[in-house]
Amino acid sequence: MPPARSPRIVEISRGRMVVDGIGEGKDFKLYPGGGRPWDWTETGTRHDPGIQPADVTELLGNGATRVVLAEGFDGQLRVDPATVRFLEERGVEVHVARTDRAVELYNSLAVREAVGALIHSTC
């Protein structure tokens, strides 16, 4: 049985995103077979120091072997270097980009790979 596909981001604009099969929201955690709204308060994430290892564990737990992390449209959301190290130590290729580029990359990978993403649709 082939691995589950990651859901496609159908539409994105500042503060709003539509994800195929999941719905509409502002920020999302996406992974093979599904995803959900991303609530930063679950792990205490803030713009600085940014995305934490605890934010990406769910992606790996759902089979992601490549991860895309969106910094926001203006690059205001940082990615803690510990998060990049955490992923690389587990053999996961990580891509960090501003939201517009991150969405393009994620959607292109989602059709052929077990990709996960944290997508932030503002700042």
Backbone as a ProteinNet text record, in pm:
[ID]
protein_1_A
[PRIMARY]
MPPARSPRIVEISRGRMVVDGIGEGKDFKLYPGGGRPWDWTETGTRHDPGIQPADVTELLGNGATRVVLAEGFDGQLRVDPATVRFLEERGVEVHVARTDRAVELYNSLAVREAVGALIHSTC
[TERTIARY]
84.5	0	88.9	66.8	149.7	122.3	223.5	203	96.2	31.5	-71.8	-9.3	-84.9	-38.6	-65.4	18.2	-3.1	-106.7	-194.5	-300.4	-244.4	-304.7	-262.2	-318.2	-235.9	-283.5	-345.9	-476.2	-552.2	-544.5	-541.7	-546.7	-473.4	-400.5	-335.2	-332.4	-361.6	-347.6	-313.5	-283.4	-243.6	-355.4	-325.5	-421	-525.5	-517.2	-618.6	-558.7	-594.4	-546.9	-660.3	-666.5	-761.8	-680.7	-702.9	-630.6	-729.5	-697	-782.4	-814	-941.9	-986.7	-982.8	-929.2	-919.3	-1002.5	-994.8	-1075.2	-993.7	-1052.5	-997.1	-942.3	-833.7	-775.5	-661	-590.7	-480.1	-344.2	-319.9	-193.4	-223.9	-141.1	-166.2	-41.2	-62.4	33.2	-17.1	66	26.2	125.7	75.8	160.5	92.6	164.9	104.3	-26	-131.6	-261.6	-349.4	-300.3	-387.2	-318.4	-377.7	-327.4	-432.6	-399.2	-491.5	-445.2	-533	-489.3	-370.6	-279.3	-160.3	-181.9	-195	-212.9	-78	-15.9	117.3	122.4	11.8	14	35.9	13.6	35.5	178.5	272.6	414.2	482.6	407.1	465.7	545.2	519	591.3	557.8	657.8	646.8	731.4	718.9	798.1	948.2	990.8	1130.5	1135.3	1194.8	1294	1235	1103.2	1042.1	999.2	992.6	945.9	1039.7	981.6	1054.8	1049.7	1143.3	1135.8	999.4	937.1	805.5	699.5	719.5	623.8	628.3	743.3	758.9	743.9	738.6	731.7	607.2	495.4	372.4	388.3	463.6	486.3	560.6	665	743.9	661.4	582.1	497.1	394.2	365.7	270.8	340.1	470.4	540.9	613.8	624.9	697.1	846.4	902.9	1046.8	1116.1	1037.1	1086.5	992.2	1046.4	965.4	990	880.6	885	833.7	911.4	874.8	861	742.6	715.5	742.3	816.5	855.2	755.6	643.6	550.3	580	485.3	503.9	616.7	638.4	743.1	866.7	870.2	985.3	997	885.6	889.1	894.9	853	856.7	992.2	1065.4	1197.3	1184.7	1292.7	1303.2	1422.5	1395.5	1502.3	1603.7	1734.1	1834.7	1826.2	1779.2	1762.8	1662.1	1565.3	1464.3	1526.5	1607.1	1676	1767.1	1842.9	1930	1849.1	1738.6	1650.2	1607.3	1565.2	1519.9	1635.6	1746.4	1861	1917.2	1920.1	1968.5	1882.4	1760	1669.1	1661.9	1752.3	1758.2	1648.4	1587.1	1477.9	1533.8	1508.6	1549.6	1454.6	1508.5	1426.3	1447.9	1337.2	1339.7	1273.9	1339.1	1285.7	1272.3	1152	1129.4	1013.7	1007.5	891.6	768	653.5	530.3	498.1	508.2	472.2	558.1	688.1	777.9	757.8	735	714.5	592.6	484	362.7	388.5	457.6	490.9	572.5	674.3	760.7	682.6	608	528.9	433.4	357.5	261.4	331.9	449.5	520.5	573.2	614.3	662.6	548.1	433.3	320.9	270.2	291.1	243.2	333.1	454.2	546.7	623.4	613.5	692.7	610.9	662.4	600.1	648	580.9	623	528.6	587.4	510.8	541.8	456.8	482.1	415.6	476.2	415.1	403.3	279.7	255.7	190	257.4	211.2	168.9	45	-9.3	-8.8	57.6	65.6	212.6	238.2	367.9	482.9
-118.3	0	124.5	217.2	338.5	428.2	506.7	596.4	701.1	746.4	849.7	978.2	1048.7	1177.5	1288.7	1388.3	1507.3	1595	1659.8	1741.5	1864.9	1900.7	2016	2146	2249.3	2383.1	2441.3	2462.5	2505.6	2656.3	2726.6	2873.4	2930.6	3039.4	3107.1	3256.9	3330.5	3476.1	3514.9	3638	3682.8	3655.8	3569	3538.9	3434.2	3372.1	3273.8	3168.7	3043.7	2932.9	2832.1	2766.8	2658.3	2534.7	2427	2302.7	2194.9	2126.4	2022	1915.9	1892	1789.7	1829.1	1946.4	1989	2113.5	2209.5	2329.7	2456.8	2556.5	2691.5	2726.7	2802.2	2847.3	2942.8	2976.1	3071.9	3002.5	2907.5	2834.5	2685.5	2604.6	2460.8	2378.3	2259.6	2150.1	2051.8	2017.4	1925.2	1810.8	1691.4	1572.4	1466.4	1357.8	1252.6	1202.8	1208.8	1160.2	1261.1	1383.6	1479.8	1604.2	1658.4	1781.6	1841	1955.3	2023	2166.9	2250.7	2386.7	2381.3	2474.1	2481.7	2589.6	2547.6	2638.1	2653.6	2768.1	2792.5	2776	2802.7	2799.2	2658	2555.3	2417.5	2394.4	2458.9	2438	2566	2673.9	2799.8	2870.9	2839.1	2901.4	3049.6	3128.2	3272.5	3304	3424.6	3462.3	3443.7	3468.7	3451.9	3375.8	3261.9	3201.5	3126.7	3116.3	3058.2	2913.4	2844.6	2706.5	2618.1	2541.1	2456.5	2309.5	2227.2	2083.8	2023.3	2068.1	2014.6	2042.3	2145.8	2177.8	2078.1	2013.9	1926.6	1778	1742	1598.4	1530.8	1601.5	1544.7	1513.8	1596.7	1573.6	1441.4	1421.6	1298.4	1177.7	1194	1086	1040.1	1126.9	1093.2	1058.1	1031	976.6	1073.4	1199.2	1294.9	1263.3	1256.1	1234.9	1358.5	1458.4	1589.2	1690.9	1804.6	1903.8	2042.9	2116.4	2255.9	2342.8	2443.9	2536.4	2676.4	2735.2	2868.6	2975.7	3078	3188	3303.3	3290	3401	3476.5	3556.8	3630.6	3732.5	3786.9	3888	3833.4	3703.4	3641.3	3669.5	3696.7	3731.9	3612.1	3494.3	3375.2	3307.3	3301.9	3238.9	3087.3	3019.9	2876	2857	2804.5	2780.3	2684.7	2716.8	2625.2	2484.6	2473.3	2341.2	2256.7	2320.5	2248.3	2190.3	2267.9	2219.3	2102.5	2117.1	2008.5	1883.5	1901.4	1791.2	1711.8	1781.8	1715.3	1648.5	1719.7	1664.3	1541	1541.9	1426	1302.4	1322.5	1212	1179.4	1238.5	1210.8	1276.1	1380.5	1450.2	1574.6	1584.6	1704.2	1817.5	1932.8	2045.9	2164.7	2231.6	2351.3	2464.4	2578.2	2696	2806	2864.6	2968.2	3057.5	3172.3	3258.3	3186.3	3224.1	3148.6	3125.6	3226	3205.1	3096.8	3101.6	3000.7	2865.5	2866.8	2742.4	2666.3	2738.6	2674.6	2613.2	2685.4	2631.1	2503.4	2508	2392.4	2275.4	2302.8	2198	2131.5	2211.4	2153.4	2070.1	2112.5	2034.8	1903.7	1904.3	1782.4	1688.2	1743.3	1663.4	1562	1586.5	1492.7	1370.7	1376.1	1264.7	1216.3	1287.7	1252	1260.4	1198.7	1205.8	1333.4	1442.3	1574	1624	1694.3	1761.6	1909.6	1991.4	2134.7	2203.3	2312.3	2408.6	2535.7	2577.5	2693.7	2804.4	2917.5	3037.7	3138.5	3188.1	3269.3	3419.2	3464.9	3610.1	3651	3762	3828.2	3767
0	0	0	-94.2	-99.5	21.5	60.6	175.3	144.9	250.1	235.3	183.1	102.9	50.1	149.6	143.4	224.8	156	232.1	171	102.3	-6.6	-86	-28.2	-29.1	7.2	-118.8	-113.9	-230.8	-249.9	-139.3	-146.1	-25.6	-48.8	63.6	38.1	143.1	142.7	285.8	305.8	438.7	540.2	637.1	742.8	710.7	592.3	552.2	460	488	407.7	393.3	277.5	254.3	218.5	294.2	273.1	231.4	122.4	67.3	172.5	194.9	287.4	434.4	465.1	604.8	631.3	540	556.3	557.7	621.8	621.3	759.7	759.9	885.4	860.4	966.5	958.1	951.1	1039.9	1046.7	1051.2	983.9	978.2	999.7	1061.5	1063.9	960.2	863.3	756.6	749.1	716.1	713.3	627	595.9	514.5	576.7	498.2	542.9	612.6	635.8	701.9	752.1	855.5	913	1004	1060.6	1150.6	1169.7	1225.4	1257.1	1354	1336.5	1420.7	1525.3	1649.8	1762.6	1832.7	1814.5	1869.6	2020.5	2088.8	2234.9	2289.6	2207.1	2252	2298.7	2234.3	2266.4	2314.1	2326.3	2370	2262.7	2137.6	2027	2017.9	1992.3	1968.4	1845.6	1793.5	1676.1	1700.6	1822.9	1859	1991.4	2005.5	1916.6	1797.5	1788.7	1670	1685.9	1573.1	1567.4	1648.8	1740.6	1834.4	1791.3	1842.1	1811.3	1845.1	1953.4	1991.4	1884.4	1804.1	1698.2	1582.9	1561.6	1445.1	1476.4	1603.8	1637.1	1580.7	1577.7	1521.6	1372.7	1301.8	1158.9	1138.9	1220	1209.3	1252	1355.8	1403.6	1302.4	1206.4	1099.8	968.9	976.5	860.5	771	808	723.1	722.2	602.7	587.7	532.7	500.9	457.6	519.1	564.1	633.7	575.2	556.4	510	624.2	659.3	766.6	709.1	725.7	670.9	776.1	736.1	824.9	827.1	756.2	741.5	612.9	568.5	443.4	451.5	570.8	588.2	658.1	682.3	746	894.9	961.2	1103.1	1197.3	1153	1237.1	1220.5	1326.9	1322.5	1336	1302.9	1325.7	1418.8	1536.8	1633	1570	1573.9	1518.2	1577.2	1700.8	1761.7	1684.5	1621.5	1544	1417.8	1350.8	1230.5	1267.9	1375.7	1422.1	1456.4	1527.2	1565.2	1442	1337.9	1215.3	1142.7	1128.1	1055.6	1126.3	1259.2	1335.5	1312.2	1268.3	1240.5	1091.1	1014.7	871.4	790.5	846.7	779.2	711	582.1	508	543.3	576.6	620	526.8	495.2	410.9	488.5	495.3	562.6	458.6	449.6	348.5	391.1	331	352.8	300.6	351.8	328.9	182.4	98	-43.1	-106.9	-83.9	-139.4	-70	60.5	135.6	84	55	3.2	-134	-221.4	-353.9	-340.5	-256.7	-237.4	-177.5	-71.9	-7	-106.8	-181	-276.6	-382.7	-427.3	-529.4	-471.3	-345.7	-281.7	-244.4	-207.7	-158.9	-261	-387.5	-489.9	-503.7	-444.9	-467.1	-343.8	-231.3	-114.6	14.1	118.7	250.9	318.8	286.7	335.1	443.3	538.8	641.3	636.7	696.2	693.6	811.5	851.5	942	860.3	834.7	749.5	830.5	832.5	903.4	797.2	805.2	694.5	719	822.8	842.9	849.6	902.6	922.2	847.6
[MASK]
+++++++++++++++++++++++++++++++++++++++++++++++++++++++++++++++++++++++++++++++++++++++++++++++++++++++++++++++++++++++++++

